[in-house]
Amino acid sequence: MDAFGTLKMQGKSIDVLREKSAVVSKTKVFLKVPLLGWQGLEFLLSIAQVEVPDFIKPLIGDRKSTDYKFYSNSHKEILVSARYDSLDVLEELIFADLGGISSTEVTALENTFSLYPNPVSEMLILSTPSWKEGLYLVTIADISGKMVYAEPCQLNPDQAKHINVSKFGPGTFVLTVRDQNNTFTASSTFVSQ
């Protein structure tokens, strides 16, 4: 454990311990070659004096990331788990369900938001005119579910939130907003060009 503090989650304040760990994943590709058996792709390409194609490079080799796990101090259960890639971009965020309050129809209707322009090429605008001012977690995932953006931010009805989506590339994405107590979740899709 490398840090401790208090986590506010689902309407509760919980004393937590944080564990930080470096993770290295290694991916190798093997091909079955007649008479030689299974051989590594990099080895075969080096014999042929050919470089690994650019579209394959991100898929093989070492992949470094940092995991943060927040444990409840009393029960030693994982409450939040977050994984960041080598560039400190959030890849995965998982929250435990504490069995707290869940959203109601009234809350869901009152907490709608709008995204524009849609489709978008650079700056996505999140407007929350009927919401209470407060701290929210805004996440964006691609259609496969991979998290490409996460930011805790202060939202208020009088000021729209601007999100730069130019790095995401083309595709369909899901933007999700959760309040700090995790009492409701609202989502909407948008297309990035």
C-alpha positions as CSV (number, residue, x, y, z in Angstrom):
1,M,0.0,0.0,0.0
2,D,1.4,3.4,-1.0
3,A,-1.2,5.9,0.1
4,F,-4.4,6.3,2.2
5,G,-7.3,8.7,2.3
6,T,-11.0,9.1,2.2
7,L,-13.1,8.2,-0.9
8,K,-16.6,9.6,-1.4
9,M,-18.6,7.0,-3.3
10,Q,-22.3,6.2,-3.7
11,G,-23.3,8.6,-0.9
12,K,-20.7,7.2,1.6
13,S,-17.3,8.4,2.9
14,I,-15.0,5.4,3.2
15,D,-11.4,5.3,4.5
16,V,-9.3,3.7,1.8
17,L,-5.8,2.3,1.2
18,R,-4.3,2.7,-2.3
19,E,-2.1,0.1,-4.0
20,K,-0.1,1.1,-7.0
21,S,1.5,-1.5,-9.3
22,A,3.4,-1.5,-12.6
23,V,2.1,-4.0,-15.1
24,V,3.9,-5.3,-18.1
25,S,2.1,-7.4,-20.7
26,K,4.0,-9.2,-23.4
27,T,2.4,-10.2,-26.6
28,K,4.2,-12.4,-29.2
29,V,3.0,-13.8,-32.4
30,F,4.0,-17.3,-33.5
31,L,3.6,-19.0,-36.9
32,K,3.9,-22.7,-37.7
33,V,6.5,-23.1,-40.4
34,P,6.9,-26.4,-42.3
35,L,10.1,-28.2,-41.1
36,L,10.9,-25.5,-38.5
37,G,7.8,-25.8,-36.4
38,W,6.5,-22.8,-34.4
39,Q,8.6,-19.7,-34.8
40,G,8.2,-16.1,-33.5
41,L,7.1,-13.6,-36.1
42,E,9.9,-11.1,-35.2
43,F,12.5,-13.9,-35.7
44,L,11.0,-14.9,-39.1
45,L,10.9,-11.2,-40.3
46,S,14.5,-10.7,-39.2
47,I,15.7,-13.7,-41.2
48,A,13.8,-12.3,-44.2
49,Q,15.3,-8.8,-43.4
50,V,11.8,-7.3,-43.3
51,E,10.5,-4.9,-40.7
52,V,7.4,-5.6,-38.7
53,P,4.5,-3.9,-40.5
54,D,3.2,-0.7,-38.9
55,F,-0.3,-2.0,-38.4
56,I,1.1,-5.0,-36.3
57,K,3.6,-3.0,-34.2
58,P,1.0,-1.8,-31.6
59,L,-0.3,-5.3,-31.2
60,I,3.0,-7.0,-30.2
61,G,5.8,-6.4,-27.8
62,D,5.8,-5.0,-24.3
63,R,2.8,-3.0,-23.1
64,K,3.3,-1.1,-19.8
65,S,0.5,0.2,-17.6
66,T,0.0,1.3,-14.1
67,D,-2.8,-0.1,-11.9
68,Y,-4.3,1.7,-8.9
69,K,-6.6,-0.3,-6.5
70,F,-8.4,1.4,-3.7
71,Y,-9.3,-0.9,-0.8
72,S,-11.7,-0.2,2.0
73,N,-9.6,0.1,5.2
74,S,-12.1,-1.9,7.2
75,H,-13.0,-4.9,4.9
76,K,-9.9,-4.9,2.5
77,E,-12.3,-5.1,-0.5
78,I,-11.4,-3.4,-3.8
79,L,-13.8,-0.4,-4.2
80,V,-12.2,1.2,-7.3
81,S,-9.7,-0.1,-9.8
82,A,-8.1,2.1,-12.4
83,R,-5.6,1.2,-15.2
84,Y,-3.5,3.9,-17.0
85,D,-1.4,3.2,-20.1
86,S,2.3,4.3,-20.4
87,L,1.1,7.8,-21.5
88,D,-1.1,8.2,-18.4
89,V,-4.3,7.8,-20.4
90,L,-7.1,6.0,-18.5
91,E,-7.8,2.6,-20.1
92,E,-10.1,1.0,-17.5
93,L,-12.1,2.2,-14.5
94,I,-14.2,-0.2,-12.4
95,F,-16.4,0.8,-9.4
96,A,-17.7,-1.6,-6.8
97,D,-21.5,-1.6,-6.2
98,L,-22.0,-0.7,-2.6
99,G,-25.8,-1.4,-2.8
100,G,-26.6,2.2,-2.4
101,I,-29.3,4.4,-3.9
102,S,-30.2,3.7,-7.5
103,S,-31.7,6.2,-9.9
104,T,-35.4,6.7,-10.3
105,E,-37.6,7.7,-13.3
106,V,-37.9,11.2,-12.0
107,T,-34.1,11.5,-11.6
108,A,-33.5,10.1,-15.0
109,L,-35.9,12.6,-16.6
110,E,-34.5,15.6,-14.8
111,N,-30.9,14.7,-15.6
112,T,-30.9,14.6,-19.4
113,F,-28.2,16.4,-21.2
114,S,-27.3,17.3,-24.8
115,L,-24.2,16.8,-26.9
116,Y,-23.4,18.9,-29.9
117,P,-22.3,19.1,-32.6
118,N,-23.1,15.5,-33.6
119,P,-21.2,14.3,-35.6
120,V,-18.2,16.1,-34.2
121,S,-14.6,16.5,-35.5
122,E,-12.9,18.5,-32.7
123,M,-14.7,20.0,-29.8
124,L,-17.7,18.2,-28.3
125,I,-20.0,20.3,-26.1
126,L,-21.8,18.8,-23.1
127,S,-24.8,20.9,-21.9
128,T,-26.6,20.2,-18.7
129,P,-29.1,23.0,-18.3
130,S,-31.4,21.2,-15.8
131,W,-28.8,19.7,-13.6
132,K,-27.7,20.7,-10.1
133,E,-24.2,22.1,-9.9
134,G,-21.8,19.5,-8.6
135,L,-18.9,17.1,-9.2
136,Y,-19.5,14.5,-11.9
137,L,-17.5,11.7,-13.6
138,V,-17.6,12.0,-17.4
139,T,-16.4,9.0,-19.3
140,I,-16.2,8.2,-23.0
141,A,-15.9,4.7,-24.4
142,D,-15.7,3.5,-28.0
143,I,-18.3,1.1,-29.4
144,S,-16.3,-2.0,-28.2
145,G,-16.4,-0.6,-24.6
146,K,-12.8,0.5,-24.4
147,M,-12.5,3.7,-22.2
148,V,-10.9,6.5,-24.2
149,Y,-11.6,9.4,-21.8
150,A,-12.4,9.9,-18.1
151,E,-12.5,13.1,-16.2
152,P,-14.0,14.1,-12.8
153,C,-15.3,17.6,-13.4
154,Q,-17.5,20.3,-11.9
155,L,-20.7,20.7,-14.0
156,N,-23.2,23.5,-13.7
157,P,-26.3,24.5,-15.6
158,D,-25.0,27.8,-16.7
159,Q,-21.7,26.7,-18.3
160,A,-21.3,23.9,-21.0
161,K,-18.4,21.5,-20.7
162,H,-16.0,21.3,-23.8
163,I,-14.3,18.0,-24.6
164,N,-11.6,17.7,-27.2
165,V,-12.3,14.5,-29.2
166,S,-9.9,15.0,-32.1
167,K,-7.6,12.3,-30.7
168,F,-10.2,9.6,-30.7
169,G,-10.3,9.1,-34.4
170,P,-13.5,8.3,-36.4
171,G,-16.1,6.1,-34.8
172,T,-19.2,5.9,-32.6
173,F,-18.7,6.6,-28.9
174,V,-20.8,6.5,-25.7
175,L,-20.5,9.5,-23.3
176,T,-21.6,8.6,-19.7
177,V,-22.0,11.0,-16.8
178,R,-22.3,9.8,-13.2
179,D,-22.9,12.0,-10.1
180,Q,-20.3,11.8,-7.3
181,N,-22.6,9.6,-5.2
182,N,-23.3,7.3,-8.1
183,T,-27.1,7.8,-7.6
184,F,-27.7,8.2,-11.3
185,T,-26.0,7.6,-14.6
186,A,-26.9,9.2,-17.9
187,S,-25.5,8.2,-21.3
188,S,-25.7,9.3,-24.9
189,T,-23.9,8.4,-28.2
190,F,-22.1,10.6,-30.6
191,V,-20.1,10.2,-33.8
192,S,-16.5,11.4,-34.2
193,Q,-15.3,12.2,-37.7
